[in-house]
Amino acid sequence: MDGCLICLFHQTNDAELFQSAEQLKELGYQLDGNRWTKRKQTFLPLYEAKMVQAFDHRAASVEVVGANWVRQGLTISTSQVSHQNPEFVVQPRWWVDEADVDRVLAGARRPAYLC
């Protein structure tokens, strides 16, 4: 895949692929950083635009507030202390099965994608 990817996943069209932390925990997955794993299956974090800033892929996590009618996913800005910790990772509201990412990328895996 030589060109730029425009859209890997769409929040409306691909919603059935997205899993919440609660769903993955109920299914017996374990959180490792910001990836959920169970045996050989891994769910990767799905970053939203509100989670990143220029030159900062750890700008904010997303907190889900179910009581909110609109904008249930609110940002939690990363603290200065967390930014100083090289092992800190942000937490999204959704994760996607690594197999679905591989399927969409058609084997063109790279170290990371931000979309």
C-alpha positions as a Markdown table, in Angstrom:
| # | Residue | x | y | z |
|---|---|---|---|---|
| 1 | Met | 0.0 | 0.0 | 0.0 |
| 2 | Asp | 2.0 | 3.0 | -1.3 |
| 3 | Gly | -0.5 | 5.8 | -0.9 |
| 4 | Cys | -2.1 | 7.5 | 2.0 |
| 5 | Leu | -5.0 | 5.8 | 3.7 |
| 6 | Ile | -8.0 | 8.0 | 3.9 |
| 7 | Cys | -10.2 | 6.0 | 6.3 |
| 8 | Leu | -9.5 | 2.7 | 8.0 |
| 9 | Phe | -12.6 | 2.7 | 10.2 |
| 10 | His | -15.7 | 4.9 | 10.2 |
| 11 | Gln | -17.4 | 5.4 | 13.5 |
| 12 | Thr | -20.9 | 4.8 | 12.0 |
| 13 | Asn | -20.3 | 2.2 | 9.3 |
| 14 | Asp | -17.9 | 0.1 | 11.4 |
| 15 | Ala | -19.4 | 0.5 | 14.9 |
| 16 | Glu | -20.0 | -3.3 | 15.2 |
| 17 | Leu | -16.2 | -3.8 | 15.2 |
| 18 | Phe | -15.6 | -1.5 | 18.2 |
| 19 | Gln | -15.5 | -3.0 | 21.7 |
| 20 | Ser | -15.5 | -1.1 | 25.0 |
| 21 | Ala | -13.2 | -1.8 | 27.9 |
| 22 | Glu | -16.2 | -3.2 | 29.8 |
| 23 | Gln | -17.1 | -5.6 | 26.9 |
| 24 | Leu | -13.5 | -6.8 | 26.6 |
| 25 | Lys | -13.2 | -7.3 | 30.4 |
| 26 | Glu | -16.4 | -9.3 | 30.4 |
| 27 | Leu | -15.0 | -11.5 | 27.6 |
| 28 | Gly | -12.0 | -12.3 | 29.7 |
| 29 | Tyr | -9.4 | -10.0 | 28.1 |
| 30 | Gln | -6.6 | -8.4 | 30.1 |
| 31 | Leu | -5.5 | -4.8 | 29.7 |
| 32 | Asp | -1.8 | -4.5 | 28.8 |
| 33 | Gly | -0.9 | -0.8 | 28.4 |
| 34 | Asn | -3.7 | 0.2 | 26.1 |
| 35 | Arg | -4.2 | -3.1 | 24.3 |
| 36 | Trp | -6.5 | -5.9 | 25.4 |
| 37 | Thr | -5.2 | -9.4 | 25.0 |
| 38 | Lys | -6.5 | -12.9 | 25.5 |
| 39 | Arg | -4.3 | -15.8 | 24.4 |
| 40 | Lys | -3.2 | -14.9 | 20.8 |
| 41 | Gln | -6.0 | -12.3 | 20.1 |
| 42 | Thr | -5.3 | -8.6 | 20.6 |
| 43 | Phe | -7.6 | -5.6 | 20.5 |
| 44 | Leu | -5.8 | -2.4 | 19.5 |
| 45 | Pro | -6.7 | 1.1 | 20.7 |
| 46 | Leu | -8.9 | 3.2 | 18.3 |
| 47 | Tyr | -7.7 | 6.8 | 18.6 |
| 48 | Glu | -10.1 | 9.6 | 18.0 |
| 49 | Ala | -9.0 | 13.1 | 16.8 |
| 50 | Lys | -9.7 | 14.5 | 20.2 |
| 51 | Met | -7.0 | 12.3 | 21.7 |
| 52 | Val | -4.1 | 13.8 | 19.8 |
| 53 | Gln | -2.5 | 17.2 | 19.3 |
| 54 | Ala | 0.3 | 18.4 | 17.1 |
| 55 | Phe | 3.4 | 16.4 | 18.1 |
| 56 | Asp | 1.6 | 14.7 | 21.0 |
| 57 | His | 0.0 | 11.3 | 20.5 |
| 58 | Arg | -0.7 | 11.1 | 24.2 |
| 59 | Ala | -2.6 | 14.4 | 24.6 |
| 60 | Ala | -5.8 | 12.9 | 26.1 |
| 61 | Ser | -7.7 | 9.8 | 27.0 |
| 62 | Val | -11.4 | 9.5 | 26.6 |
| 63 | Glu | -13.9 | 9.0 | 29.4 |
| 64 | Val | -17.3 | 7.8 | 28.6 |
| 65 | Val | -20.1 | 9.5 | 30.5 |
| 66 | Gly | -23.2 | 7.5 | 29.8 |
| 67 | Ala | -25.5 | 10.1 | 31.5 |
| 68 | Asn | -24.6 | 12.6 | 28.8 |
| 69 | Trp | -27.2 | 12.6 | 26.0 |
| 70 | Val | -24.7 | 14.3 | 23.6 |
| 71 | Arg | -20.9 | 13.9 | 23.6 |
| 72 | Gln | -20.6 | 10.8 | 25.9 |
| 73 | Gly | -16.9 | 10.6 | 25.1 |
| 74 | Leu | -15.2 | 13.4 | 27.0 |
| 75 | Thr | -11.4 | 14.0 | 26.9 |
| 76 | Ile | -9.2 | 13.7 | 30.0 |
| 77 | Ser | -6.1 | 15.8 | 29.3 |
| 78 | Thr | -2.8 | 14.1 | 30.1 |
| 79 | Ser | -1.1 | 15.6 | 33.1 |
| 80 | Gln | 2.5 | 16.8 | 33.1 |
| 81 | Val | 3.5 | 14.0 | 35.4 |
| 82 | Ser | 2.0 | 11.4 | 33.0 |
| 83 | His | 3.8 | 13.0 | 30.0 |
| 84 | Gln | 7.1 | 12.6 | 31.9 |
| 85 | Asn | 6.4 | 8.8 | 32.3 |
| 86 | Pro | 7.6 | 7.1 | 29.1 |
| 87 | Glu | 5.4 | 4.1 | 29.8 |
| 88 | Phe | 2.2 | 6.1 | 30.0 |
| 89 | Val | -0.4 | 5.4 | 27.3 |
| 90 | Val | -3.7 | 7.1 | 26.8 |
| 91 | Gln | -6.9 | 5.1 | 27.0 |
| 92 | Pro | -9.5 | 5.4 | 24.2 |
| 93 | Arg | -13.2 | 4.5 | 24.5 |
| 94 | Trp | -13.0 | 1.8 | 21.7 |
| 95 | Trp | -10.7 | -1.0 | 20.7 |
| 96 | Val | -10.7 | -3.0 | 17.4 |
| 97 | Asp | -9.6 | -6.6 | 16.8 |
| 98 | Glu | -6.1 | -6.7 | 15.4 |
| 99 | Ala | -7.4 | -9.2 | 12.8 |
| 100 | Asp | -9.9 | -6.5 | 11.5 |
| 101 | Val | -7.0 | -4.0 | 11.2 |
| 102 | Asp | -5.0 | -6.5 | 9.2 |
| 103 | Arg | -8.0 | -7.2 | 7.0 |
| 104 | Val | -8.5 | -3.5 | 6.2 |
| 105 | Leu | -4.8 | -2.9 | 5.7 |
| 106 | Ala | -4.6 | -6.0 | 3.4 |
| 107 | Gly | -1.3 | -7.0 | 4.8 |
| 108 | Ala | 0.4 | -3.6 | 4.6 |
| 109 | Arg | 1.2 | -3.4 | 8.3 |
| 110 | Arg | 3.6 | -0.7 | 9.5 |
| 111 | Pro | 4.8 | 0.1 | 13.0 |
| 112 | Ala | 1.9 | 2.5 | 13.6 |
| 113 | Tyr | -1.0 | 4.2 | 12.0 |
| 114 | Leu | -2.7 | 7.4 | 13.1 |
| 115 | Cys | -5.9 | 8.1 | 11.4 |
